[in-house]
Amino acid sequence: MNKVFDPFLGFFLRVFIDNFGVYSDRAFHLVKLELVFQRLDSLGMTLNLEKTTIGFSEGKMVGHIVSKDGVAIDLEKLNRISKLPFPTMKKTLRGFLGMVGYYCRFIHMFVAKTCPLTRFLREDALAPMEDEVSRRAFEQLKSALQVAPILRTPDWNKPFLIYCDASEKAVGNTLS
């Protein structure tokens, strides 16, 4: 989908895996939709009318809430994750890390926060242990999602700052 909509990405269209959303001011929205429909038509692609919604200011897309304010985590998914018990088997730990990993861009220092848990995924590791470090990492990941920011499109007219940091366990960066 990124290749299909490359000319529009970041200007008035956002892709989520195999879904996309068109955003713009009300006055120009029909013009933008026409461009998208022409692009789809030129490539012989069609829309699934059952999955298509037009004219909404907010909508759910692949576990996210997309609105004029930006992209946020779907509260239904967030509630499910917040109720999960500590994983005591590798399979449930993998599932938990997969769920929170899907939202890793919302969690500051995600890799560093998962290290105490990912060590249990090694082939020679025992089942996840509910020690103090692991329990704290598990709860820290769940609470980080509770205060996750809304991700916004950058203002290209302002300067950017990139902060980078690395340690033996993780590499991280922040764009602000």
Summary of the structure (lengths in Angstrom):
residues: 176
radius of gyration: 19.7
end to end distance: 27.1
largest distance: 59.8
contacts: 409
relative contact order: 0.10
helix: 40%
strand: 18%
